[in-house]
Amino acid sequence: MMKVNVKRMTEKEEEEEETSFPVSPTGQYFTSSALSISVISVLESEIPIDDSCTMTLLKDVFLPINPRFSSIMVRDKNGVKQWKKVEVKYKDHINVPIFPEGKSKEFYDNCFNEYLTKIAMEQLPQTRPLWEIHIFKYPTSKSAGNLVFKLHHSLGDGFSLMGALLSCLQRADNPSLPLTFPAFNSNPNSGNDYKKRFCTNVAQMVSGVVNTFVDFGWSLLKSTSLEDERTPIRSGDEGVEFRPIHISTMDFSLDHLKQIKTNLKVTINDVICGVLFLGVRLYMEEMKYEEKNANSTALVLLNTRNIAGYKSVKEMLQPSNESKWGNQFAFLHVSVPKLDKGESSSNPLSFVSKAQDVIKRKRNSAAVILTGKLLDTLQKYRGPEVTAKYIHSTLKNSSMTISNMIGPMEQMALANHPCKGLYFMVVGVPESLTITMMSYMGRLRVAVGTEKGLVDPHKFKSSIENAFDSIFKAAVPSKPAN
């Protein structure tokens, strides 16, 4: 009898093992007592949304993308988190909000903004797979309807989740053709590129070593004891991640960004950072903040994969593929340049050059690698909870986070619904300001998540747009800015 019992237990354990797989270290950080971070992605439909095929799309297209979409987190007998396959109850994941009919677009703009605030604050239930879909059928000033995906960050980073989302979409003009993307070079901050730069020559190697220790030491201080000052963009309060946020968007022409890049002989990232940094300082000035040049730090998210563009989901799931599924990113601390007297009106281009200088110097540094090693060491010897608290402190001590994704050049469609716009936002972070960017059909869509009651979203948006206009006019004086 004992032998039979033992055999049955072994078969049961083997069956459970086949339906479960480990949660990555980063996935454990994002589902800890210190952190619970999600990604909200918004597809703006060009036509009214017909949701009759939602269940079919989820079952036949979305869930097969990755087993994590049909799994929940559980702890094994050793207390280690595992993904466990479960039966998905689709209706639990689909939300269709109801509002009064026949109202103005401005009315539905407010409804949609408040609805985004609501779902941004809510936690995804741990008792079911960590994603949900919200179908907002009412026309707003920007679209005929909105499809909102909310996915927990433990499922993957922006690159993985965007790859999953794109695999559900097709080209609107010709579904048989693949989507194409703007020229995309390997991340200059990837580990392999750092190593190549270190070996280029002795002078650069020495400079790289110095920059590495300076940057890593400063990053360590910023993550532990050195907080940014409290400003109009940073409350610095405990529990800021649980406060309501307002999500607003703006968009800029990629052609105009490229014109600035070409005329100033810099990179697109230099231009974008210059615009954002100048906009932040102009906002502090607009808000009559006494110390408009307060010490402020931006956390720039870096994709650490050594890649040349998006890969298919099938490729990302291959163990040997460099573009792996999951969370493959790191933080880079960048000080927001200060606004010299009269600089906003007389020399806005200095912010682009300042951004170029700091980014160039950061590139000749392996601080990102050392930070990654530090997180690995904390995870190994102190566990995921301690590591998550370190990441929480890193975020909380900074003023804002900046994240950028590359989107397709052609218009996309989901179930014959042409997508007019596309943007995303990271929610649940212990910061008062989050900025994300997504290119799509020749435009750069900038989404801004701001803490309600602290940051004025309209004035902040105006400051960023004014910064872009002033930089564009100075760099391309013969061309009018949009």
N, C-alpha and C positions, 0 to 999 in steps of 0.2 A: 504493500500500500504506500509506503514512504517513497519508493522509487517512482510510482505513478504520479504522486503529488509533485515531486521534484521535477519530473518531466513536464508536467502541465505548467508549472511556474516558469520554466525555461522557455517554453513555447510562447507564453504570454509576454515575457520580457523581450523575446525576439520580435514579436509582432509590434510591441510598442516602439522598439528601436527602429523598425522599418518606417514608422509613421512619425518619427521625431528626428530633429537635427539641431546642432548647437546654435545658440544665439551668439553673434559676434560680440567681442568686447565693447565696441561702440554701441551696439544695440542694447547691451546691458546698461551702459551709462545713461542712455536716453529713456530708460524705463526704471529709473532708480527713485529713491526717496527724494533726491536732490533735483532731478531733472525729468521732465516729460515734455518733449518737443515734437511738434507736428509740422507738416507742410500742407498749406492750402493752395491748390492750383485752380485757376478760374479760366474756363473756356467761354468766350463770348460768342453766342450764336448769331448768325446773320439773319436767320428766319425763326419764327416761333417754334418752340421745342415740342416735338412729339415724343413722349416717353414710352410709347407702347412696346418698343423693342429693348427697353432697359434690361430686363431680366435675361433676355437672350444674349445680349452683349456681355453682360457680367459673366454668365456661365460659359460661353463659347470663346470669348476673346480675352477678358480681363483676368479671370482666375487662373487660366493655364499659363499666364506669363511667368509666375513665380509661386512656388509652394507656400511662401510666407503669407500670400494673400488669402490662403485658406487655412491658416494656422493661428494658434494662440500660444502665449508664453506660459510655460509651466516650469516647476523646479523638479529635477530628478532626485533620486534618493540621497545624493551628495549635496543638494541645495543649489546645483548649477542650473541656470536657466536654459531651457530647450524650447524650440518651436515644435508644437504638436499639431498634426493635421486633425481637423475637425470638419464636421458637416456644416456648410455655410447656409444660414437662413437669410436669404437675400433681402427679404422685406425689412429685416432689422437694420440693414445698411443703406436703405434708400429713403430719403427724406424729401417731401414735396411740400414746402410751406404754403399756407393759404393766406391771401391778403384780399382786401376789398377789390372788386372788379371796377373797370371803367375809370380809373384815376389817371392823373397826368404822369408823364415820364419822370418829372421831378419828384413826385410822391413816391414812385417805385425806386428811384435812386436812394432816397432816404431809407426805404424799407430794406433794400438790398444791403446798404452800408450797415444798418443795425443788425441785420441777419448775419453778416460776416463777423461782426463783433461778437455776437452770441456764440456762434460755432467755434470761434477762435478761443473763447474762454472755456468751453466745455472739454472735459477729458474724454478720450475714447475709452469705452468700457473694456477692461482686460478680459472679460468673459467671452469675447468674440474676436474674430480677426480685426486687426487694428486699422481699419479704413472705413470710410463711408462716403456716400454721394448725395449731394443736395441739388435738386432741380428747381431752379427759380424761373418760373414760366412767364413772368411779367416783363413788359418792355421797359427798358431804362434808356437814358439818353445816349448810351454807348452800344446797346445791343437789343435784339428782340427777345433775348432770354439768356440765362447764365447756367452753365453746368459747373458745379463746384465739387472738386475732389478733396477730401481731407484724408491724409495718410500719415501715420505715425512715422517719425524719423528713424525709428529702429528698423523699419522695413528696408531702408536704404537712404543714400544721400540724394541730392538733387539730380546728379548725373544718372543714377540708377532709376529713380522715379520718373524722370523725364523720358528716359529711354523706354520705360514701360508705357507711359502715356502715349508717346509717339507711335508705339507699335499698335495702338488701337485706332490710329488715325490714318487717313489716306489723303493723297493729293486731290484737291477739289476739282481741278481741271482734267486730270486723267489718273484714276486710281491705280492703273497698271504701272505707272512710273514711280520711281522712288523719290522721296523727299530729298532735297539738296540743302546744304548749309553753307554759310559764309566760310571763307578760308579760315582754318583752325589749326594753329601751330601747337606743338607740344608745349605743355606748361613749363615756362622757364624756371619754375621753382621746384620741379620734380627732383627726386633724389638723384637720378642718373645725370641730369643736367648739372646739378651742383658738383658732382664728382668730376665731370668733364671740365667744368670751369676751374676747379681747384688745381687740375693738372695742366692747365694751359701754359702758365709760366710762373716763375718763382715770385715775381712781384704781386701778381694777382693772387697767388696762393697765400702769401703773407697777409695781404689785405683781406682775403676771405676768412682767414683764421681769426684775425682781429674782429672783423664784423660779426663773425659767428658768436664769439664769446660775449661781445657787447650786446648783440641782439638777444641772445639766449638769456643772459643775465637780466636784461631789462624785462624780457617777457616773463621770466620767473618772478621778478618783483611785482609786475603788473597783475600776475595771477594769484599772488598771495597777500601782499601788504600795501601795495601802492595803488590807490584808487584815483580815478579821474575826479576833477572838481565837480561839484553840483552846478549845473548850468540849465538853461532853458531846454536842453535836449537830454538831460540826465538828472533824474530825481535822486538816484542812489539809494532808494528806500528798500528795505527788506520786503520780499513778496511782490515785487513789481511785476513778476511774470503772471500773477493772478489778477491783475487789474485789467479793465476793459481797454481795448486798443481801437484805433480808427485806421482803416486801410484806404488809402487814396492812391491814384495813379496819374502819371503824366507820360508823354511819349515824345521822342526826338527823332529826327531824321538820321539814319545811318550814313547817308551821303554827306550830310553836313558834318557829322563826326569825322568822317574820312577826310573831308576837306581840311578841317583843323589839323588832323594828324599829318597830312601831307605837307601843309604849309609850315608847320612847326617842326617837322621831322621828329615826331615822337610816336608813341604807340596809342592805339585806341584806349587801352587801360589808363595811360597817362592822362588822356583827355577827360575820360569819365571821372577819374579820381579828382582831377583838377576842378571840374565843374562841381562835384559834390562837396569838396572841401571848401571851395569859395562860397557855395550856397549855405553851408553850415555857419560860416563866419558872418555872412550877410544876415542870416536869420537872427543870430545873437545880437547883431547891431540893431536890427529891426525891433526886437523885443526890449530894447533899451537896457540890455544887460550891462552892468557896470564894467565887468571884466570880459569883454568880447573875445579876448585872446586867452581865455582860460585853457589850462592843459586838458586836451581832449584826445582820446585815442579811438581809432577805428580798428575793428577786427575784420580783416579781409579774409574771406574763406577761399582756400586754394584746393583745387582738384589735384590730388597727388598721383593720379594715374599717369603713366607714360603713354599717351595716346595721341592720335592725329584726328580724332573726330568721334562721333557717336558710333557705337557698335549695336548690332541687333541684340535683342534680349537673349537669344540662343547663344550668341558669342559670349555675352557677359557671364553666362552661367557655366562656361567651360572652365575647369580648374586651371588650365595652362594659359588662359587668356590674360593679357596685361590689363585689359579694361574690365576688371571684375565687378560683379554685382556687389552691392553693400555700401558701407560708409567708408569712402576712401578720400578723406579730406583733412586739411589742417588749418589752423588759424595763423595769421600773420599780423602782428601788432604794428600799426602805422600811426604815427603822431599826426594829428590834423595841423597843417601849417597855420601860422598866425598871420593876421591881417595887419600889415603895416599901415601907417597913417596915410590916408588918401589912396590906398592901393586899389580898393574896390572900383574906383572910377578911373584912375590914371593908368593902372597896369594890371588888369585882370589876368593877363597871360603868365604872370609870375607864379600863379597857383598851379598852372600846368607844368612849368619848369620845376617848381618845388616838388610836385608829385612825381615827376620823372626822376629827379635826383634821389628821393627817398626810396622809390621802387627799385631803381637801378642798384642802389647800395644794398638793399635787402636781398636782391637776387644773388649778389656775390657773398652769400652767407648760407651756412647750413643749419641755422637756428631751428628751422622747421623740422629737420631730421632729428635734432637733439630733443626737441619738444615731443616728437613722436616716441622717441626712445624713453623719455621720462614717463609718458603716459603708460607705455608698455610695462615699465618697471613698477609703477604704482599699482597697475592692474595685477601684476604677478605676485607682489609681496603684500599689498594692502587690500586688494580686492576692488571690484567695480564700484562699490558705494563710495569709497574714499576718492577714487579717480573721478567719479561723477561730481563730487563736491569741489574738486580742483577745477573742473571745467566750468561749473556754476560760478565759482569765484572769478575765473578768467573773464566770463561774460559780464558779470555784475560790475566788475571794477572798470570796465571800458564804457565808452559813451554810445557806441553804435556798432552794428555789424553790417558789412557790405558783401553781397553775394551776387554772382553774375552767371547766367546760363545762355548758351547759344541756341536759338531756335531756327526753324526752317525758313527758307526764302520764299517758298510758294505757299499759297493759301491751302489750309488743311480742311478736312471735313470729317465729321463723326456721324456715322449712320445717315449720310446724305444731308447733314446739317453743316453748311460752310461756317468755319470759325472766323469771326471778324477780328478777334483779339485774343491774346493769351498772356497771362501773368501769374506769378506765384508769390507766396509770403510764408515766412517761417514764423510760427507762433509758439508761445510758451517759453520764450527766452527771457532771462532776467535783465532786460534792457528796456529803456524808454523809447528807443529809436532803432528800427531795422529797415534797411534799404536793400531791395532785390531788383535785378534787371534781367530782362528777357528780350532777345531780338526776335522779330517776326515780320516777315514780308517787308523788309527794308526800313523798319522802325525799331527803335529801342524803347521798350515799355518799362518804365521805372515805377515800382510799387513801394510805397512808404507806409510802414506800420508805426504809429505813434501812440504813446500813452495818453489816454484821454485825461483832460484836466491839467496836463503839463505842456505838451507840445501842441501848438495851434496848427492843424494840418493845412489849412488854406494859406496861411502866411509862410509856412515852411515850403510848400509847393511853389509859391510865388518866388521865394528866395532862390530855389534851385533853377527855376526857369529864367530868372533874371541873370543868374550866374552864367547859364549857358548862352544867353543872348549876348552878354557883354564879351565873353570869350570868343564867340563866333564872329562878332563884328570886328573885334580887334585882330583876329587871325585871318579872316576873309572879308576885308572891308568892302569889296565890290559886290558882295552877295547879301541880299536881305535874309535875315533869319526867320524861320517859321516860329 
